[in-house]
Amino acid sequence: MKRFFYIAVLLFVTSFTVYAQHNFTVEAPNVVSADETFRVVFTADGKISDFDWPGSSDFDVVWGPQSGSSSSVSIINGKRTSSFSETYTYVLQPKKEGKFTIPAATCKLGKKTYASGSVTVEVVKAQGNAASQSPSQGSGGGSNDYTASESVPAVSGKDCFIRMLLSKTSVVKGEPIVATIKIYTKSDISGFDDVKFPDYNGFWSQELQSPQKIEFHRENVNGSIYNVALLRSNLLIAQQTGTLTINPAEVGVVLRVRGESSGNSIFDDFFDNYNTVHKKLTTPAVSVKVRPLPSGAPASFKGGVGQYKMSVRLSRDSIKSNEAASLIIKITGEGNIALLDAPEINLPADFEVYDTKATNNVTNGTKGMSGTRTFEVPFIPRSRGSYKIDPISYSYYDNSKGRYETLSSDTIYVNVSKGSDVAGGGVAVQGVNRKDVKTLSDDIRFITTGDPHLRKIGSSFVGSLLFYLIAGLILLVAVAAGLLLKSVSARRMDIAGTRNRKASKMARKRLRQAENFMKQDLYSAFYEELHKAVLGYVSDKLTIPMAGLSKENIAERLLERSVTEDTVKSFSDIIDACEYARYAPDSTHKEMENIYGQAVKAVSDIESEIRSPKQPGKTSANAAIVITLLVALASPVFKAKADPVVDTLWSQANRAYTEGSYDTALPKYKAIVEQDGLASPELYCNIGDCYFKMSQISDAILYYEKALKLDPSFADAENNLAICQARIVDRIDVLPEFFLTKWTRKLKYSMSSNAWAWISLILLSVTAILLLVYFYGRSGRVAALVFSCIFFALTLCSAGLSFSEKRDAAVQNTAIVMQPAATVKSSPGDSGNDVFVIHEGIKVNVLDTLGDWTKIEISDGRQGWLPESYITKI
């Protein structure tokens, strides 16, 4: 039942698909010069609408916005992928030096609004010939290869150089350092050669970053803009003390520089001439001062430098003598953690200790190494008893505090219970209980003592009156909901009806405004607003155009709607009073209160006396009443009456089995089947358990097979059947079958027929909801139609599996051999030749029956004839 619940929840969840979020980003250089123009590009991975960028007061917009789009389609191994992006580009120029923030842009992608995020740009002083935004191969003009020439401009050490940057130059022994080598250039680099990195002698070294593709970005170096790229990054840990020198790094670069014009051709004014220059770049040697660790290190110091924590635990809570276990010490923190040595551990003398195993789960970063180093100490206690493992101490040097720190664990008490006399042998392994594996045939699972879920033999939920009634109710509710949604949609489209329903609300609003004018003694405004209120009310209520309003027309229409003559006359007097007030002198406040009260009463009387039109939702309401009556009539179908006799037999049989009286429990279980005609997988499995305990294996197999025929996913019967099959004499191979047939059967038998039936009803409900969304929804109609088709197909598949499993349970085409030894004949009768011999407990397929003989087939495909009394059909 739990499996059915999880699958139902999963199907509901998958019916509401969450679409992927879009990305909207901004790109701009992080540093520019004051005399330079640069691009700001906003990029989205979808179609942009309502793009808005407020601009920046710190920059002038030289050009833009310019929009563009790109798309691509690729097919790899038959899988088609596509992408689309749209951009908005601005060209900006700074107004002054400093650091400025370019504000975020916003746009709509689909129905959702996205923001790009802001970006900070540093503006430095004018560079003259500003560096380009990134090194490029360039195009245009000739390209001549020179190493040195008078016509080739020299590239100074300020135009292109490399640096080695150290996170620290003064450390203690064992403290991590990050060494980074970067290249800085103002010229275009077209290639590298003769690259040589330092050996880092005297240091433990591990590579952090070694990019295969050199990527440049801009940086401000002492007020000048350079294109900078990372060449190599290493983590260093000094293993010696004193002053350690890091050898220079050497990099050969190929630069493209603009040559001087020869002045011999008019085309020199239109094309640039580029030349290739080879230049060797080196870093100066760098020295690192490594101080020795302070004296007075604790005895438990194992070379750790950084900040650490420690935890100690046993691999198992329960330990027996001669069984393996482990003591696990975890050191967690930041520093030279991968180089830590194991702490000193003193285990009891009666423990046989094996070699310590160390494992790392470490991440290398810009601040050094961080993570966990685990030490596992395997041991085997040779005698039972209570033992104590003394606290484990571990000291390290905290370089942030400049002193040694000591970690200590609690005392661990170990209770070792009695185990096998001889160890399982071999080397101890963490978490392995080295004992003999119990064989499968030791014992079966205990009987079911809860609800047996009994039902009449041959009955099934799928195809029953209840199944079709629930399916019909689902469809009827869907139709009623459709009618209701249709009436709601019609009411929305009925403009006149909407005005009629809102007439009273609009009248009250105008009357309140007239009341405000009355309180302020605004004579003309009061009567004008009151006149609008009463005429607007009858126009909306009676659906009369304003041009067609007259006292005679209003009175006639009100009388037709069963409004009394007194109310009609009062309403006409109000109209006369409002019209007369335009030409009469100002009236007193008392008169305005009287006419206002008369108007409120007239509108209220008309609202209560007028005859209501036919409600458009009446049909839907009638349908809802019918559904309610059907549900009320169907409620007895859902109720199951408990039989006291059956409950008594079930309880007595369970109690007898628990007490070990299997021969007493068996007839009580079978009485439920034979006398009351009830069955269930739980009942058949309990009968099989009784036969198993009485050593009647063939009968036990028969009833386990009966249980699995009702519910092929019943785990208890499947487990107990495997135990019984391990005890039968014959071992027969099974013929291979087509993989689709195997997969279909496995899917069908993964749940019971009833479970598949309920899933089909749930899927039918989801299909009906999606169809309502398609016909009456305002958005997502195409997706609703697609998913409704998918869920309807799943509904048919689930119902088909349920009906198929029901048919399998009804067909008696398999049997169990009950004879201790049965000789299979080539033909019916004793005159047939002996073909092969099978023994009790074997499952066979029944192919044909002739008289007292039955044609059978075993799982390896062999066929023959047996007396019908030798087998019992499942």
N, C-alpha and C positions, 0 to 999 in steps of 0.2 A: 504493500500500500504506500510505503514511503517513496518507492521508486516511481510509482504512478504520480504521486504529488509533485515530485521534483520535475518530472517531464512536463506535467501540466503547467507548472510555473514557468519553465523554460520556454514553452510554446507561446505563452502570453507575453513574455518579455521580448521575444524575437519579433512579435507583431508590431512593435513600435521601434523603428530603426532610427538611430541617432546619426545624423550626417556629420561629416568631417568639418572642422572649423577651417576658415580661410586664414591666410597670412597677409599682412600689410606692413611693409618694412620701408625704411629709408636708408639711403647710402650717401655719404659725403666724406671728404677727406678730413682727418682729424686735425691737420695743421695746414695753413696756407699763408702766403705772403700778402702784404697790404696792397701790392700792385698786381695781384693775380686774380683771374676769374676762375671759377670752379663750378662743377656740376653738383646739383642735389637731385637725386633720383628716388622717387617714390614708386614702389613696385608692389603689385597685388597678384595673387595666383587665381584671379577670376575677373569677371567683367565688372568694371568700376562704374558706379553711378553716384551722382551728388558729391563729386570730389571738391574738397575745400581746404585751402592752405592759407592761413591769415597773413603770411609773410613775416618779415623781420625788419625792425627799424635799424638794425646794425648792418644790414647788407642792402645793396642796390640790386634789383632784378635786371640783369642785362638782357636776358632772353628767356622766353617761356611764358606760360607752360607749354611744353610740346608733349603731346600724348602719342603713344605707340603701343603696339601689341605684338606678341609672338606666340606661336603654337608649334607643337611637335608631336609626332606619332611614331612609336617604335613597336616592332613586333619581334619578340625574342622567344624562341622555342614555342611559337604558336600563341604566346600571350601578348595581347595588345595593350599598350599603355599610352596615354596621351597626357599632355600638359599644356596649359595656357597661362600667359601672364600679360599684364597691361601695366604700362609705366607712364608717369608724368615727370617731366624733366624741366628743371630751372637752371639757368646759368646766373650765378651771383658774383658780386664783387664787394669786398669789405669796405667799410667806411673809415675804420680806425683799427688800431692794434688792441689786442686783449683777447680774453676768452669769452665767447658768446654762444648762446643756445639758440639753435634753429628750432622753432616750435613745431609741434606735431601737426600732421595733416589728418583729415578724416575723410572717409568715403563710405559708401554703402556697397556691400557685396551680398547680392541676394536681398534679403529683407533685414539684414543686420548691419549696424554701423560699427566700423572698425577705426582705430586710431593707430598711426604709424609709430608713435613714440618720438621723443625729441632727440637731437644729436648736438653735441658740443664741438665747436670748431675753434681752434686757437689761431689767432691772426698775429703774425710776427712782422717785423719791419720789412720793407721792400727789399727783394733779393736781386733786383736788376734782371738778370736772366733766370727767371724762377725755375725751380726743378719741376719736372713734369709730375703728374699725379702718380705714375707708376712707370718703372723701366719698361721699355718696349723695344721691339725689334726695329721699328721704324720702317718707312718706305719712302721712295722718291729719291732722286739723286744717285750718283754713282757711289760705289763702295770699293775702295782700294785697300789692300792689305799691306800695312806698314808696321814695322816694329819701332823705327825711329827715323825721322826725316825732318828737314827744316820746314816742309810744307804742312806737316802735321802738328797741330797745337799740342803743347805738353799738357799732361794731366797731373796736377799737383797732388800732394798728399792730403790736401784739404778737400779735394774733389772726390776722392775715393779712398777709403781706408777700412781696416777691420779692427775690432776691439775685443778683448777678453774681459768680461765683467764677472767679478766674484761677489757672492752675497756677503762674504765676510773675509777679512784678511788677517784676523787674529782670533784663533780658536784654541780650545783645549784638545788634547788627543782624544779622538773618537767623536768629535762634534762634526755634524754634516755641514758641507759647503756646496753651493750650486755654482758651477762655472758655466758661463754662457758666452759663446762666440757669435758676434754679429758683424755684418758688413754694412757700411754706410757709403752711399754714392749719390752724386749729382748728375752723373752721366749714365747713358744707357749701357747695360751689361748684356752682351749677347752670348756669353759662355764662360765656363770655368775650366781650369786645367791645373795639374800639379798641386792638388789639395793635400795638405799634411797637417794633422791635428796632433796636439801634445800627447805624450805618453803618461803623464801624471804620475811620475815616479814618486814613491813614498806615500801614495794615497790608494785606498780602496776605491775603485771607480766603477760607476754603472751609468750607462747611457740613458738619459731622460728623453731627449728629442733629437732626431736626426731626419729632418724632412727630406723626402725624395724630390719634392717640387719646391723650389725656392720661391716664396711669396713675399713681395715687398709691401711695406706700408710706410706712411710718412711720419717723421718724428722731428721735433724741434731740438736741435743740438746747439746750445749756446747762441740762440737767435738765428740760426741758419736751418733751412729745411733740407732734410736728407731723405732719400728712399732707403729704408732699413729692412734687412731680412735676417732671420735666424739661421745660422749654419749648423750649430751643434750645441747641445746642452747636456752636461754631465753632473751626476751627484758624486761628490768626493768626500771621503772620510779619512782623515790623516791617521796613518799607522805609526808614524815616527814623531819625535819631538824636535824642536829647533826650527831653523828657518829653511823651509822647503821651497824650491824654485820650480815653477811650471814653465817648461820650454815654450818658445814662441810657436804660434800657429802660422802656417804659410798657405796662401791661396793665390793661384794665378787666375787673372780675370782677362777677358777680352772685351774691350770697351769700343763703343761706336761714338766718335766725336765728329763734330762739324768742322770741315776743312775750310781754309781760306779760299776766296774766289780768285781765279787766275786773271780775270778781267779781259780775256781774249775772245769771249763769245757773248752775244747778247742774251743767250739762254741762261747765263750764270745768274741773271737777275730773277729768274723764275724758278730755278731748281737749286736745292741745297746739295752740297757735296759732302758725303760722310766718309770717314776713314776709320779703319780698324786699328786699335792700339792694344798691344799686350802689356800688361802691367802686373808685377808681382807685389802682393800685399803681405805684410807680416805684422804680428802683434809683438809688442815688447815682452820680454820675460817678466813674469809676475812672481812675487815672493809672498809666501804665507807664513806667518809666525805661529808655530804650534807650541803651546805651553804644555808642560806635563801636568797631569792631574795632581791636585793637592795631596799632600801626605796624610796619613791617618785614615786610609780607606778601610771600611769595615771588612771583616772576614768574608761576609756574604756578597762582596762586590764582585760582579762578573763582567765588568767592562762596559756597562750600560751608561750612555750619556744622553740625556734628554729628560722627558717627563713620562712616567709610566704608572700603571696600576696592575694589580695582580689578583687572580682568582684561582682557587684550588678546589677540586672536587674529585669524587670517585666516579668511575664510569658506570657502576652498578650500585643500586640500593641494597640488593640482597646478594650476599656472597657466601658460597659454600666452600668447604675445604676441597683442595685439589681441582678447583675451577679458576679459570683465568679472569683477572680484572685489571684495571689500570688506574693509576693516579695521574690526573691531568692538571697541569699548571699552565695558565694562560697569562702572558705578559702583554698588556695593551698600552699603546701610547705613541709618542712621536720622538724620533731621534735615530740612533744607529741600531734600530730594533732587529734588523736581519742578522746582525753580528753578535747578538747576545748569546752567552753561554748558559747552560742549564744550571739551575740552583742545586745546592747540595741537599740531598734528601736521605734521611735515615729512616728506613722501614724496619718493622720488627724482625728479629733474627729468624723467626719461623717462616718468613715470607721469602720465597724464591724470586729474586729480582732479575729482570732481563734488561737488555740495552735500551737506553732512553732514545726515543724517536722525536725529532724536532721537525715541525712544519711551520711554514710562513704563510700568512695572508696579509701581504704588505703592499701599500701603494706608495710610489715614489712621486714626490711633488716638489714645488719650488722651495719649500721649507725643510725638505729632507724626507725621511721615510716615516710613514705612519701606518698603523695596523696592529696585527696580533701575531705573536710568536708563541706557538703551543709546544709544550714538552709533555710527552706521554711516557709514563714509566710503567711497563707491564709487570705484573707479579702474580704469583700463585701461592695462596696460604696453604700450608701443608697440614695444619691441625685446626680443629674447631676451637672456639674460645673468644674472649673479648680482648681486643688489641687497641693500642693507642699509637697514632702517628703524630709525632711532635710538630709544633708549628714550623712552617717553612719560611725562612727569611730570605729576602732578595734586596740588595742595595744597588743604587745607581747614583751617578753624579748629575744633579739638576743644574744645567748650565745657566738657566735663567735666574736661579737663586744663588749660584756659586757655592753650593755645599752638597754633601752626600745626604741622600734620603734612603730610609730603609722601609721596605714593605714586609708585612708579616701576616701569615694566615692564622686561622684558629686551629686549635687542636682537633684532630679528626679521630673519632672513636669508631672502630670497626668490629661488628659482631659477625663472626664466621660460624655458620651452622654446619652440621655434619653433612658431608657429601660422599661421593664414591671413594672407595679405599684406594683406587689407583687413578692417577691423573689421566685426563683424556689424551695426553701425549702431545708432542709437537710444541711449537712456539705459541706463547699466549698472544691472542689477538683481542683488541678492544671490543667489548660488547658481545663476544661470542660465548654462549653458555655451552661448554664442551661436555655434552652428555649425549647418550644414545637417542636417536630420533625415534619417536614412537611410530609404529606401523599404522597404516590406515585402518586395519581391521580390528584395532583394539576395542572400540565401542562405538555405538551409534549415538546420535543426538537424542536428548530427552524428548518425551512426548509433548504435544501441545495441550496445555491445561486451560487456556483462555477460551475466547469465543470460537467455536468450531466453524462458524459461517455455513451452517447446514442449509441445503436447498433440495428440492425434489429431484430425484434422479432423472436426467434427461433435460432438466430445465436449464435455461441460460438467460442472462440479461439481454444479450443481443438478439434481436428478432422477437422479443417478448412484447406484450401489450404495453408494458411500462416504457420500454425503449422507444417504441413508435409514438407513444403519448408525449414523452419528453421532447422528442424531435419535432412533433407537431406543435407543441407549445412554444418551442423556440421559433419556429417559422411564423406561428400566429402572433407572438409578441413582436417579431420583426415587422410583420405586415401592419400591426397596430401602431408601432412606432413610426413606420413610414407614413401612415395616414395622418398621425399627429404632426409630424414634421411638415407634411404637405399642407396641412391646414394652417400651421404657423407661418409658412412661406406665403400662403395666399393672403393671410391677414396683413403681412408686411407689404404686399403689393396693393392691397385695398386702401387707396389714399382716402376715399370718402369715408370708409369705415374707421380709419385711423383718426380722421378729424372728428367723427362722431364720438369715439371713445374718449378723446382728449378735450371735448367741448367744455365739460364741467371744470377741468383743471385750468384751462385757459381763462374761463370766466372768473374763477376765484383769483387768479393772478391779476387780472385787470381791475377787479373790484377792490383788491388790496391797494392798488395804485390810486384808485379813486378815493379810497378812505384816507390815504396820506394827504391828498389834495384837500380833502374836507377838513382834516385836522389843522391844516395851514390856512384855512379860510380862503382858498383860491377858488373863487366862485366859477369862473369860466372853465378852468382846467378840470374841476371836479365834474361838471355836467358833461363836458366833452368826453372824458374818460369813461364815465358811467354809460354814456350813449354807445361808445365803442364796445363796452363789455357786454351789454344786453343784445345788441345787434350781432356781434361776433358769436355770441353763444348760440342764438337761434340759427345763424348761418351754418355753423359747424354741426349742430345737433340735427337739423332738418335737411342738411345738404342742399342749401339754397344759396346760389351765388349772391354776392353783395349787391350786384346790380338789380337783382330780382326781389329785394327785400322791400316790402310795404306792409303797413299795418293789416290790410285786408288779407294779403297773401299769408302773412305769419299766422293770423288768427285762424284762417282756413286750415292750414297745415297742422296747427296744434290741436284743433278739434278732431282732425282725422286720426291723430295719435292718442285719442282718449284723454286729453287734458280737459279739466273742467272749465266751464264758461267763466266762473269767477276768477280763476287763475289767468285765463286768457285776457279778461278785461283788465285785471291788475297789471299784466305785462304791457298791454296797450297804453294804459295810463302812464306807465313809467316812460315809454317812448315819447308820448306827448309832452310830458313834463320836461324831459331833456331837450326836446326841440324848442319848446316855448321859452326855456331858460336862456336861449341865445339872444332873444330880443327883449326879454323882460328885464327890469332892474334887478340888482343883486338881492338875493333872498337871504333870509337869516340863517344862522348856523343850525337852528332847530329844524328848519325846513329841509336843509341838506341831510340831516340825520334821518329824518322821516323817509325821504325818497330813497336814501341808501338802504335803510332797513327793509323798505318795500321791495327793492330790487333783489336783495339777498334772499328774501322769502320767496319771491316769484321764481327765481332760478332753482331754488331748492324744491319748490312744489312741482315744477315742470319735470325736474330730474326724477322725482319719485312717482309721478303720475303717468309719464310717457310710457308707451308700450315698447318693451325691449325687442329688437330684431332677433332673428334666429342666429344662434351662436355658430360660427363656422366649425368649432371643434366638437360639435355634438356627436358627429359620427365617430370620431376617435374616442370620445368618452364612452359611447355605447360599446365600442370594441373592447375598451379596457374592462368594462363591467362583464362582458362575455368571458374574457380571459380569467378574471377573478373567479367567476362561477365554475369554469372548467378546472382551475387549480383546486378549488374547494371540493369538486366532485372527484378529482383524481387523488386527493389526499389519502383515502383509505388504501390505495394501491401501494403507497410508500410505506405503510405500516406493516410490520411483521409481528405476528402474535407468537409469543414464546410458548412451547408445549412443555408443561411441567413434567410429564413422563419422560420426554427426551432429555430434559435438563437433569433429571434424577439419574437416568442411565449414564449420562456423560460424566457426572460427578462421581458416581460409584465406581465407574471403570477407571477413572483417573486415580482415585484413591487406592484401588486394588493394585494398579500398576506401580504406584509409588511405593507400596508396601511389599512389592516383589511377587504378588499373586497374579502372575501373567495369565494362567489358565482361568482365573476368575474374571479378569478384565476383558479378555477376548470375546466371550459370548455377549457381554453387555454392549461392547462396541458394535458387534455384528448385528445385535438386535435392533439398533437404530437404523441400520441399512435394510434388514430383511422385514421388520415389522412396520416401520414407519415410512420406508421408501425414501429416506434422506441420505445425502452423501455430501462430502466435501473433501478437498485435498488433505485437510488436517485430520479428518476422521480416518480416511484410508491409510494415512501415514502412521497413525496410532495403532491401527490393526496390524500393519506391517511390522511395527516395533514389537508388538506382542509375539508374532510368529518368530521374529529374530531371536528374542530372548528365550523362546522355546526350541531354538535350534532347527526350525523348519524354514530353511533358507529359500526354497522355491516359492513357498506361500508368501514369505516376506517380500521377495522380488515382485510377485504378482501384484500385491497391494501398493508397493511403491510405484510401480508402473501405472496403476490405476490413478494414484494421486497426481502423477506427472501428466497423465492424459487430461485431467481436469484443469491443471495449472502447470504448464511446462516450466515455469519460472520458480516453482516452490523449492526453496533451497534445502530444507530439511530432508525432503524425499530424495532429492538429487544426491545429497551427501550420503545418506543411509544406503541408497541403491549402490553407490560405488563401493561401499564397505562389503555389501553382500556379494557383488560381482567378483570381488577379490577372493571369495571362498568357493566359487564354483569350479568344477573340474576343467571344463573346456575353455580354450583360448582360441577364438576364431577371428581371423582378420576381417576388416571391413573394406568393401569395395570403394575405391575413390569415386567421388561424384563431381558433377559440374559445379564450378565455384559459385555461379550465380544462384544455383539451387541451394547450395549450402548456406550462402549469406541470407537468402530469403527465409529459409527455415530458422536460422539463428535469430533473425529479427522478429519473426512471428512468435517464436517461443520465448522471447526475452520477457514477455509479460503475459498475463492471463487474458482469456477472451473478454472477460468483463472489463479489464483495464483498458484494452483497445477500444471497447465500445464507449466507455466514458470519455476517452480521448477524442473519439470521433464526434461526440456531442459537443465537447468543448470547442473543437475546431469548427464545427458548424456554427456555434454561437459567434466565434470570432469572424467567420465569413459573413454572417448576417450583419454584424456591426460595420465591417468594412464596406459592404454594399450600401448601407445607409449613408456612410460618409461619402461614397461615390455619387449617389443620387441627390443628396441634400446638403453635402458639405460645401463650404465656401472656398476651401483650399485643400491641396493634397489629393485631389480627386483621381489623378492618373495613378499615383502611388497606391491609393486605396483599391483601385480596380486591379492593378497587378497583384497586390498581396491577396486580394479576395480570391483571385484565380488560383494562386499558390495554395492558400489555406483550404479551398474547396477540393483541390486535388489531394491534399493531405487528409482531408475528411474522408474521401472515397477510399484512400489507401488504408486508413485505420479501420474503417468499417469492413473493408474487404479482408484484412488480416483477422479481425474478430470473427467474421462469418466462417472464414477458412478454418480457424482453430476450433470453432464449434462443430464443423463438419468432421474434422479429424477425431474429435472426442466421441462423436456418435457412431463412427464406422468401426466395426470390430474386425479388423484385418490383421491383428497381431495377437500372439498368444505366448504363454510360458509353458515350457516342458515341465511336467510334474512327475514324470517317471524317473526313478534313479538312473536307469540306462535304457535308452530307446534306440532300436535299430531301424534306420530309415530304409524303406524299400524303393525299388525303381518303379513299381506299379502298385495299385491298390490290391490288397489281398496278400495272404501268406505265400503265394506262389512267386511273388516278385523277388528279384535278386536283392541281396543286402548291399546297400550303397555306402553308408557310413553310419557311425554310432554317435549319438549325442547324449548328454546327461542333463539331469534336472537343473532348472534355473536358467536355461538358455532361452532367449527371446527369438521367436521365429515369425515370419510373415505367412499368413494364411492365404493361399492362392485359390484353392478349389476344394470342394467337398463331394465325395461320391460314397453314398451309403454311410457306413461307419468309419470310413477312411478320409483323411484330410491331406491335401497336398500342401507341403510347407517349403519355405525357402529360408536358409540361414544367411547371415550377413556377408559371407564371402561369395554368395551367388549360387551355391549348390542347392539342388532341389530333390525332393523325394516325397514318399507317402508314409504317413503314420496313422495308427488307430486314433480315432477322435478322442478316445478316453485318456490318451497320453498327455493331452494338452488342455489348458484352460485359457479361454480367450480373455483378453484384457478389457 
